[in-house]
Amino acid sequence: MYVEAEGSPRDVGGAHGREAGDLIRRNLDLYFHRFEAEWGLPKEEVLDRARRYEEVVAKAEPDYLEALRGVAEGSGLPEAEVLALNLRYEIVYSESSRRGLDLADDRLPSGCTSLALLPHRTVGAHLLMAQNWDWIPGIKAVVVKYRLDGGPTVLAFTEAGIVGPKIGLNSAGLGLLINGMLSDQDNWERFGVPFHVRCWQILRCETLDAAARVVRDSLGSCSANFVLGQARGNYSQILDLESSPVGTTEVAPSEGVLTHANHFHNPDALGIWQPLIYEKTSTFERQERIDELLPRGSTKELAIPDIQAMLQDHENAPKSLCRHPMTELPEEERYQTVVSAIMDVDARRFLIAHGPPCETEYLEYSLET
């Protein structure tokens, strides 16, 4: 689904809620089922945790809360449930970290694989950014294009009902990719700035420096990775920030290439430990594979079809870049590539496949139209 809106945060959220109401209901039903079936959290516990974050959101980004209330009004759904949906990162990753620290429990979520290429590595000399977003099968995605009063226009993907975009770009030439990560410091009760609020704030920025400050200056309750880029011709930049609840480290591009899966590259710098066991070890295999496909010493210039081929790769399946559900696991513990996205940031183009890219056509959107 595609939703376009402009105006106040309440206006933008209201359009999202009206247009995607049925998809939001389906996401809520699926999440509340998974919260209890996979993480042992009944609905009332989830709602209670979310309510305790309302003041945190209001203080960190009041416009986000206004947009969230617009989603609830537009969809006719309870505000408390929409709030829980927008706090699902803190709820899920906090529980995942707790379980990962118990080595007897191997039920951990899958993640994503991101890449960014500076112009001298691409055909046409454009900044290209891309990602496979691996998550719960059946989650419904929305492509949103919105302009808040006094800010840049944003074109991005999010889950239906979640205000903060995950993968996207804006009219200032800023691009965003994300990766979920785990550390022994993750805990929803830290009441840090929520993950989706930080994503929202990043794509409201006009410069890479401002976007980086969003990550560096606001610690979250749970770990996350942010790949940032800005298209400025020969002066384009890419930057990776690994964020934990106790600090942030930077991963610099190498020979015009930046790649990231779902683990910290330098956990010792933050004094953290990563509870990565069993199926979650796919992060290391995917990192190794994407680095094989993007060798740093190569002089080959890459185009969007080359990136599509990488995102369709099945080497090391089922722990592959293009992810399909592991049928040997119970249904409530399966994950797959739900969305594959490619951005030509210079051209303000956004391509998205709603499902594993090996079997799903990419649809194209543009900020220019």
Secondary structure in CASP SS format (residue, H / E / C, confidence):
PFRMAT SS
TARGET T0000
AUTHOR 0000-0000-0000
METHOD secondary structure of the structure
MODEL  1
M C 1.00
Y E 1.00
V E 1.00
E E 1.00
A E 1.00
E E 1.00
G E 1.00
S C 1.00
P H 1.00
R H 1.00
D H 1.00
V H 1.00
G H 1.00
G H 1.00
A H 1.00
H H 1.00
G H 1.00
R H 1.00
E H 1.00
A C 1.00
G H 1.00
D H 1.00
L H 1.00
I H 1.00
R H 1.00
R H 1.00
N H 1.00
L H 1.00
D H 1.00
L H 1.00
Y H 1.00
F H 1.00
H H 1.00
R H 1.00
F H 1.00
E H 1.00
A H 1.00
E H 1.00
W H 1.00
G C 1.00
L C 1.00
P C 1.00
K H 1.00
E H 1.00
E H 1.00
V H 1.00
L H 1.00
D H 1.00
R H 1.00
A H 1.00
R H 1.00
R C 1.00
Y C 1.00
E H 1.00
E H 1.00
V H 1.00
V H 1.00
A H 1.00
K H 1.00
A H 1.00
E C 1.00
P H 1.00
D H 1.00
Y H 1.00
L H 1.00
E H 1.00
A H 1.00
L H 1.00
R H 1.00
G H 1.00
V H 1.00
A H 1.00
E H 1.00
G H 1.00
S H 1.00
G C 1.00
L C 1.00
P C 1.00
E H 1.00
A H 1.00
E H 1.00
V H 1.00
L H 1.00
A H 1.00
L H 1.00
N H 1.00
L C 1.00
R H 1.00
Y H 1.00
E H 1.00
I H 1.00
V H 1.00
Y H 1.00
S H 1.00
E H 1.00
S H 1.00
S H 1.00
R H 1.00
R H 1.00
G H 1.00
L H 1.00
D C 1.00
L C 1.00
A C 1.00
D C 1.00
D C 1.00
R C 1.00
L C 1.00
P C 1.00
S C 1.00
G C 1.00
C E 1.00
T E 1.00
S E 1.00
L E 1.00
A E 1.00
L E 1.00
L C 1.00
P H 1.00
H H 1.00
R H 1.00
T E 1.00
V C 1.00
G C 1.00
A C 1.00
H C 1.00
L C 1.00
L E 1.00
M E 1.00
A E 1.00
Q E 1.00
N E 1.00
W E 1.00
D E 1.00
W E 1.00
I C 1.00
P C 1.00
G C 1.00
I C 1.00
K C 1.00
A E 1.00
V E 1.00
V E 1.00
V E 1.00
K E 1.00
Y E 1.00
R E 1.00
L E 1.00
D C 1.00
G C 1.00
G C 1.00
P C 1.00
T E 1.00
V E 1.00
L E 1.00
A E 1.00
F E 1.00
T E 1.00
E E 1.00
A C 1.00
G C 1.00
I C 1.00
V C 1.00
G C 1.00
P C 1.00
K C 1.00
I E 1.00
G E 1.00
L E 1.00
N E 1.00
S C 1.00
A C 1.00
G C 1.00
L E 1.00
G E 1.00
L E 1.00
L E 1.00
I E 1.00
N E 1.00
G E 1.00
M C 1.00
L C 1.00
S C 1.00
D C 1.00
Q C 1.00
D C 1.00
N C 1.00
W H 1.00
E H 1.00
R H 1.00
F C 1.00
G C 1.00
V C 1.00
P C 1.00
F H 1.00
H H 1.00
V H 1.00
R H 1.00
C H 1.00
W H 1.00
Q H 1.00
I H 1.00
L C 1.00
R C 1.00
C C 1.00
E C 1.00
T C 1.00
L H 1.00
D H 1.00
A H 1.00
A H 1.00
A H 1.00
R H 1.00
V H 1.00
V H 1.00
R H 1.00
D H 1.00
S C 1.00
L C 1.00
G C 1.00
S C 1.00
C C 1.00
S C 1.00
A E 1.00
N E 1.00
F E 1.00
V E 1.00
L E 1.00
G E 1.00
Q E 1.00
A C 1.00
R C 1.00
G H 1.00
N H 1.00
Y H 1.00
S C 1.00
Q E 1.00
I E 1.00
L E 1.00
D E 1.00
L E 1.00
E E 1.00
S E 1.00
S E 1.00
P C 1.00
V C 1.00
G E 1.00
T E 1.00
T E 1.00
E E 1.00
V E 1.00
A C 1.00
P C 1.00
S E 1.00
E C 1.00
G C 1.00
V E 1.00
L E 1.00
T E 1.00
H E 1.00
A C 1.00
N C 1.00
H C 1.00
F C 1.00
H C 1.00
N C 1.00
P H 1.00
D H 1.00
A H 1.00
L C 1.00
G C 1.00
I C 1.00
W C 1.00
Q C 1.00
P C 1.00
L C 1.00
I C 1.00
Y H 1.00
E H 1.00
K H 1.00
T H 1.00
S H 1.00
T H 1.00
F H 1.00
E H 1.00
R H 1.00
Q H 1.00
E H 1.00
R H 1.00
I H 1.00
D H 1.00
E H 1.00
L H 1.00
L C 1.00
P C 1.00
R C 1.00
G C 1.00
S C 1.00
T C 1.00
K C 1.00
E C 1.00
L E 1.00
A C 1.00
I H 1.00
P H 1.00
D H 1.00
I H 1.00
Q H 1.00
A H 1.00
M H 1.00
L H 1.00
Q C 1.00
D C 1.00
H C 1.00
E C 1.00
N C 1.00
A C 1.00
P C 1.00
K C 1.00
S C 1.00
L C 1.00
C C 1.00
R C 1.00
H C 1.00
P C 1.00
M C 1.00
T C 1.00
E C 1.00
L C 1.00
P C 1.00
E H 1.00
E H 1.00
E H 1.00
R C 1.00
Y C 1.00
Q E 1.00
T E 1.00
V E 1.00
V E 1.00
S E 1.00
A E 1.00
I E 1.00
M E 1.00
D E 1.00
V C 1.00
D C 1.00
A C 1.00
R C 1.00
R E 1.00
F E 1.00
L E 1.00
I E 1.00
A E 1.00
H C 1.00
G C 1.00
P C 1.00
P C 1.00
C C 1.00
E C 1.00
T C 1.00
E C 1.00
Y C 1.00
L E 1.00
E E 1.00
Y E 1.00
S E 1.00
L C 1.00
E C 1.00
T C 1.00
END
